[in-house]
Amino acid sequence: MRWWKLRAEVSDEVYSSLHRRFKGDLLRPGDSGYEDARAIWNRMVARKPGLVARCADVSDVESAVRAGSEAGILTAVRCGGHSLAGFSTCDGGLVIDLSRMRQVIVDPARRRARFAGGCLLGSIDAATQKAGLVFPSGIVSHTGAGGLVLGGGTGWLTRRFGLSCDNVEGFTLVTADGSVVGANSEENRDLFWALRGGGGNFGVVTEFEVKLHPLTSVVLGEGLCPEADIRRLLERWRDFMADAPIDFKWNIDLRLAPHTENVPVALRDRPVAASWLLWSGHPDAAHSYFKPALALCNPESVRCKSLAFLDLQTMADSAFPYGRRYYTKSGYFPQLDDSTIDRMVEAVATIPSAETQIELAYLGGAAGQIAADETAFGDRSAPFIMNLIGNWSEASADADHISWVRGLFQKLRRAMTPGVYVNFMSGDEQDRVPEAYHERWDRMVAVKSHYDPNNFFRLNQNVPPRKIEAKG
Ligand SMILES: Cc1cc2nc3c(=O)[nH]c(=O)nc-3n(C[C@H](O)[C@H](O)[C@H](O)COP(=O)(O)OP(=O)(O)OC[C@H]3O[C@@H](n4cnc5c(N)ncnc54)[C@H](O)[C@@H]3O)c2cc1C
């Protein structure tokens, strides 16, 4: 009780210091709008911050960081609220919410854009497509660009144009002491390196400057491979992707087929491998890659079409709605050996819900050509990325889903290489953060110690600064 009171007093103190000069919204428990403002995408993480400071501009961010830092209050930073781990909220503390800061400015002649730290992917896509340009990002338009880009950012165009963070030319951020700092290839170069993959460890990014690429449509193929052929499909995928061109992306979801009209009756509710093929080169060349990739699919389930880029970017939006319960574990495989494939095939039959899946993607391409030490994101040499994503609705099913994800992860771990993509981590994996940065860890700690010596920004895949790391 005393502990809670103390926290309430601290958030009151932050509120008092902010309320006269703050241009955005300050929301406290009981205020109208507070209940919506405290919710994040993953319903597993329902917390009650003492104050949500929804910033209107950079000076609001500076004020919130200064006030929070001076009061020593636990502080979360929120862009789209899609942190799988739930880091964009907290109990009793301060949330610096950037959702009013969604401006996007496109410079078509230079193929550059500047976007504010609270943008969702959809707002960037809408603005850049007006000029026939794209910023390579993720696959669900309601995801926040802030968290996605800072952690790395993979999506449909990763093989063609690299990770999102590979396409950032500069950041503007508010650091833990409330200063506004730039980071690019000439200014604060260590910070620029660390921000490309290092997540929210270093400050609140208020603006990203990024490279854009010309693209307005793609060719999309899809098909469902029946259970009996999943093993052969995975073997084919493994061999095929090693030499595939950068214009070709082939993602596979191992799951139970949905019970919907467009799924062949024989497959409904049965284990399947859903293939998603994307061709971003000249449309005439798509067929020669799609044909072998879809050959093992049920013919009734196969579809190929040309698709506007904006339709591609929103087609998965409804599959990952707000308010469900999610739990993930992720890793990289240098090769996909036969016993790993066997374990995955066995696991599909035990999947605990229709929405839960084993997501497989092959990195390589432009993303794989960047050296391990060029960005904090690091080693891209293990091309097979696996994301186990538990997705369900009832709290009573939490234990079943979490234990299925954990159990399968343990079985597969032997074949993985050390490393994990920070944006696919759960909230209980803080011990894996050094693994995520492995040989880049010391450099990360050095940058963190310089810019955030008291670990003000600690609700993230945290890299503790030196004096805190030393205390253990
Ligand atoms: C439905 C869904 C689809 C996804 N698809 C993809 C995908 O295709 N590719 C992919 O790579 N990842 C994907 N992810 C993972 C995604 O990259 C992470 O969940 C990411 O953290 C989401 O960013 P956000 O801004 O919405 O998160 P938030 O929850 O708002 O923030 C997460 C963390 O990011 C940091 N942060 C956010 N904004 C800022 C900022 N402006 N300045 C400083 N720190 C900031 C903070 O540390 C915060 O704790 C997906 C996640 C979901 C839920």
The ligand as an SDF file (V2000), in Angstrom:
LIG
                    3D

 53 58  0  0  0  0  0  0  0  0999 V2000
    0.7240   -6.9920  -35.3040 C   0  0  0  0  0  0  0  0  0  0  0  0
    2.2250   -6.8990  -35.3110 C   0  0  0  0  0  0  0  0  0  0  0  0
    2.8950   -7.0430  -36.4880 C   0  0  0  0  0  0  0  0  0  0  0  0
    4.2860   -6.9260  -36.5100 C   0  0  0  0  0  0  0  0  0  0  0  0
    4.9260   -7.0770  -37.7040 N   0  0  0  0  0  0  0  0  0  0  0  0
    6.2520   -6.8920  -37.7440 C   0  0  0  0  0  0  0  0  0  0  0  0
    6.9410   -6.9320  -38.9760 C   0  0  0  0  0  0  0  0  0  0  0  0
    6.3560   -7.1600  -40.0380 O   0  0  0  0  0  0  0  0  0  0  0  0
    8.2680   -6.7190  -38.9730 N   0  0  0  0  0  0  0  0  0  0  0  0
    8.9500   -6.4540  -37.8230 C   0  0  0  0  0  0  0  0  0  0  0  0
   10.1570   -6.2410  -37.8960 O   0  0  0  0  0  0  0  0  0  0  0  0
    8.3310   -6.4110  -36.6290 N   0  0  0  0  0  0  0  0  0  0  0  0
    7.0110   -6.6330  -36.5660 C   0  0  0  0  0  0  0  0  0  0  0  0
    6.3730   -6.6000  -35.3710 N   0  0  0  0  0  0  0  0  0  0  0  0
    7.1600   -6.3930  -34.1460 C   0  0  0  0  0  0  0  0  0  0  0  0
    7.3310   -4.8950  -33.9660 C   0  0  0  0  0  0  0  0  0  0  0  0
    8.4680   -4.4830  -34.6980 O   0  0  0  0  0  0  0  0  0  0  0  0
    7.5250   -4.5520  -32.4890 C   0  0  0  0  0  0  0  0  0  0  0  0
    6.4310   -5.0130  -31.7630 O   0  0  0  0  0  0  0  0  0  0  0  0
    7.6990   -3.0490  -32.2930 C   0  0  0  0  0  0  0  0  0  0  0  0
    8.1440   -2.8060  -30.9840 O   0  0  0  0  0  0  0  0  0  0  0  0
    6.4230   -2.2940  -32.5250 C   0  0  0  0  0  0  0  0  0  0  0  0
    6.6590   -0.9220  -32.4930 O   0  0  0  0  0  0  0  0  0  0  0  0
    5.6140    0.0830  -31.8250 P   0  0  0  0  0  0  0  0  0  0  0  0
    6.1680    1.4200  -32.0250 O   0  0  0  0  0  0  0  0  0  0  0  0
    4.2340   -0.2130  -32.2740 O   0  0  0  0  0  0  0  0  0  0  0  0
    5.7400   -0.3900  -30.3310 O   0  0  0  0  0  0  0  0  0  0  0  0
    5.5310    0.3670  -28.9560 P   0  0  0  0  0  0  0  0  0  0  0  0
    4.9060   -0.6640  -28.0990 O   0  0  0  0  0  0  0  0  0  0  0  0
    4.8660    1.6570  -29.0980 O   0  0  0  0  0  0  0  0  0  0  0  0
    7.0160    0.6090  -28.5250 O   0  0  0  0  0  0  0  0  0  0  0  0
    7.8750   -0.4930  -28.3000 C   0  0  0  0  0  0  0  0  0  0  0  0
    9.1870   -0.0070  -27.7720 C   0  0  0  0  0  0  0  0  0  0  0  0
    9.8420    0.7040  -28.8020 O   0  0  0  0  0  0  0  0  0  0  0  0
   10.4800    1.8320  -28.3070 C   0  0  0  0  0  0  0  0  0  0  0  0
    9.9770    3.0030  -29.0500 N   0  0  0  0  0  0  0  0  0  0  0  0
    8.8750    3.1050  -29.8020 C   0  0  0  0  0  0  0  0  0  0  0  0
    8.8360    4.2880  -30.4140 N   0  0  0  0  0  0  0  0  0  0  0  0
    9.9290    4.9530  -30.0200 C   0  0  0  0  0  0  0  0  0  0  0  0
   10.4650    6.2250  -30.3160 C   0  0  0  0  0  0  0  0  0  0  0  0
    9.8700    7.0560  -31.1730 N   0  0  0  0  0  0  0  0  0  0  0  0
   11.6240    6.5810  -29.7300 N   0  0  0  0  0  0  0  0  0  0  0  0
   12.2580    5.7430  -28.8850 C   0  0  0  0  0  0  0  0  0  0  0  0
   11.7970    4.5300  -28.5650 N   0  0  0  0  0  0  0  0  0  0  0  0
   10.6510    4.1480  -29.1430 C   0  0  0  0  0  0  0  0  0  0  0  0
   10.2330    1.8820  -26.8440 C   0  0  0  0  0  0  0  0  0  0  0  0
   11.3340    1.2920  -26.1960 O   0  0  0  0  0  0  0  0  0  0  0  0
    9.0470    0.9840  -26.6410 C   0  0  0  0  0  0  0  0  0  0  0  0
    9.0820    0.3230  -25.4300 O   0  0  0  0  0  0  0  0  0  0  0  0
    4.9930   -6.7010  -35.3190 C   0  0  0  0  0  0  0  0  0  0  0  0
    4.3100   -6.5800  -34.1230 C   0  0  0  0  0  0  0  0  0  0  0  0
    2.9510   -6.6730  -34.1220 C   0  0  0  0  0  0  0  0  0  0  0  0
    2.2340   -6.5650  -32.8320 C   0  0  0  0  0  0  0  0  0  0  0  0
  1  2  1  0
  2  3  1  0
  2 52  2  0
  3  4  2  0
  4  5  1  0
  4 50  1  0
  5  6  2  0
  6  7  1  0
  6 13  1  0
  7  8  2  0
  7  9  1  0
  9 10  1  0
 10 11  2  0
 10 12  1  0
 12 13  2  0
 13 14  1  0
 14 15  1  0
 14 50  1  0
 15 16  1  0
 16 17  1  0
 16 18  1  0
 18 19  1  0
 18 20  1  0
 20 21  1  0
 20 22  1  0
 22 23  1  0
 23 24  1  0
 24 25  2  0
 24 26  1  0
 24 27  1  0
 27 28  1  0
 28 29  2  0
 28 30  1  0
 28 31  1  0
 31 32  1  0
 32 33  1  0
 33 34  1  0
 33 48  1  0
 34 35  1  0
 35 36  1  0
 35 46  1  0
 36 37  1  0
 36 45  1  0
 37 38  2  0
 38 39  1  0
 39 40  1  0
 39 45  2  0
 40 41  1  0
 40 42  2  0
 42 43  1  0
 43 44  2  0
 44 45  1  0
 46 47  1  0
 46 48  1  0
 48 49  1  0
 50 51  2  0
 51 52  1  0
 52 53  1  0
M  END
$$$$
